[in-house]
Amino acid sequence: DAKTTQPNSMESNEEEPVHLPCNHSTISGTDYIHWYRQLPSQGPEYVIHGLTSNVNNRMASLAIAEDRKSSTLILHRATLRDAAVYYCILRSPYSGGGADGLTFGKGTHLIIQP
Amino acid sequence: KAGVTQTPRYLIKTRGQQVTLSCSPISGHRSVSWYQQTPGQGLQFLFEYFSETQRNKGNFPGRFSGRQFSNSRSEMNVSTLELGDSALYLCASSDRDPYYNEQFFGPGTRLTVL
């Protein structure tokens, strides 16, 4: 399974942009990059996902490197409610067997300072 | 639409017993996945069902099993409980192939094994 590497924690100030990096040097051509976050005492929450092109939605933007070996989740204006653990996950297509579910790493603990 | 629901929310069992956890996906969703979350191991993939068929299984012993019914509701069973099975068990559903679509997580079932 392709793995991801994220910083253990990051700190940012409220109302400032946040760039959360993720390295996935062994990504395959068909792996989708998914981002989820988990707020305290809650189940994970979908943030965004993409394959090759940069993606935007109401929550965030996903910037994918041209070689796809890294990506960055961008929160344009962080609020206190964005304090959570952010997971960068690679998802392989169903191949008829094996552990192809979402493989969560340790994630990045994002701390937002008021 | 109602979100993913899991029952029960909390459960206390003793070693050697067995337990069945239930998950009701969002209406219309055909894919259900199960995850185990512990402080030490983080979020780990258990299995994934799509239209009643188990498509993928994580690296867990055979004591962990699951199934999906024709109405997409899913159950997971753990037999011969061990202390290490104490964890938050999360269920997630998706309306299409979760490979390239978002998953919606439930609040989880907190299992404590004494």
Interface residues (C-beta under 8 A of the other chain):
Chain A: Y32 H34 Q42 G43 P44 E45 Y46 H49 L51 Y87 R91 S92 P93 Y94 G97 G98 A99 D100 G101 L102 T103 F104 G105 K106 G107
Chain B: V4 S33 Y35 G42 L43 Q44 F45 L46 F47 E48 F50 R55 N56 K57 G58 N59 L90 A92 D97 P98 Y99 Y100 E102 Q103 F104 F105 G106 P107 G108
